[in-house]
Amino acid sequence: QVQLVESGGGLVQPGGSLRLSCVGTGRIYRPYAMGWYRQAPEKQRELVATTTLGGKSNYADSVKGRFTISRDDAKSTVILEMNSLKPEDTAVYFCHLRHLGVDNWGQGTQVTVSP
């Protein structure tokens, strides 16, 4: 059974930075896709950034140039570096891992960007 544990959320001022980390436990071998999604109040969950086994990364237009995703397959870890944060980045951020055709989700970590 795969479990994902996120860390690194919190409160930050506009223009600040945060680093989200997600570690997967269980029998994980070279997951196809790892990434981050977010959900703001009364909005649908949306893609933030993903990275595939082949090394291709995909970002939401709203975060391009500000966020960077990276992964370490040996450690089943995916990192999201977030810079120049804006109030509209406020949301619960969920780690995602697609492994053997199954989508796995973390419990979510709150990111709040406010003066």
C-alpha positions, 0 to 999 in steps of 0.5 A, a space after each residue: 500500500 502506497 502512502 504519501 506524506 507531505 510537509 512544508 506548507 505554512 503562512 508566508 507573505 506575498 513575494 515569499 517562498 516555500 518548499 513542499 516535500 512529499 515522501 512516498 512509502 510502501 512498495 514503490 518502483 519508478 512511479 510514472 508520474 509524481 506531482 502536486 495539485 491544489 484546491 482553493 476554497 469552493 474551487 476544483 482541484 487543479 494541476 500545479 506541476 507534474 513530472 513523469 518518469 521520462 523527466 518531462 515536467 508540466 506546469 500550470 500557466 499560473 505558476 510557470 517561472 515561479 515554481 519548480 518541481 523535482 523528483 528523486 525516484 530512489 527516495 520516492 520523493 517529489 519537491 515543489 519549490 515555490 517562489 514569488 508567491 501570490 495570494 491566489 496561490 493560497 490553497 491546500 496542496 496535494 501530493 500525487 503519485 501514479 504507480 502501476 496505474 493507480 492514483 495515490 494522494 497525500 492528505 494535503 498541506 495548507 499554503 496561505 499567502 497573506 500580508 
